[in-house]
């Protein structure tokens, strides 16, 4: 019975981490849609809903600590619990970047953007794909998938650099839109940071599978 309880708690923890990942990825997807389509009411809702993600992260941390205190796990399971707490924090930060994009949208005056948003949605799609793959790699203990994701992060970095250059060009032609350009740059930077957080998750996958601490950035 004790072993069955332990396995049930570990399985529930995996489900809760997957739920948090989906919440963060959904917030990220919504935030870019909010920015692209200038959806102010939806932006306010996303900002308020961030507290639910914070609470989910906190609940996961509490579950991990409770399992460590009551079940005394060893070896791989202990690494899994420590890595899960770290990944939950990474997911909470990713959700914060999504919230930040919604805040940025609220600061840009109503109306069309100074340029169509093409690469920012591309960054979000790539970051969301990376996030899903990294969580699957962690739950499946698949180090081979985690080792492939840094290449995808480079693609996000290149998109960010392209957005920055294009916005500089637009500002030179429309100096009165410099504030808008800066805010769009901040939004793109948030997405670039999401890629970095996903790489941190990949590092936790390596730690889980090998016990080694690596730098994949």
Secondary structure, DSSP 8 states (H G I E B T S, - for coil): -HHHHHHHHHHHHHHHHHHHHHHHHHHHHHHHHHHHHT-HHHHHHHHHHHHHHHHHHHHHHHHHHHHHHHH---HHHHHHHHHHHHHHHHHHHHHHHHHHHHHHHHHS-SS--SS---HHHHHHHHHHHHHHHHHHHHHHT-HHHHTTHHHHHHHHHHHHHHHHHHHHHHHHH-GGGHHHHHHHHHHHHHHHHHHHHHHHHHHHHHHHHHS------
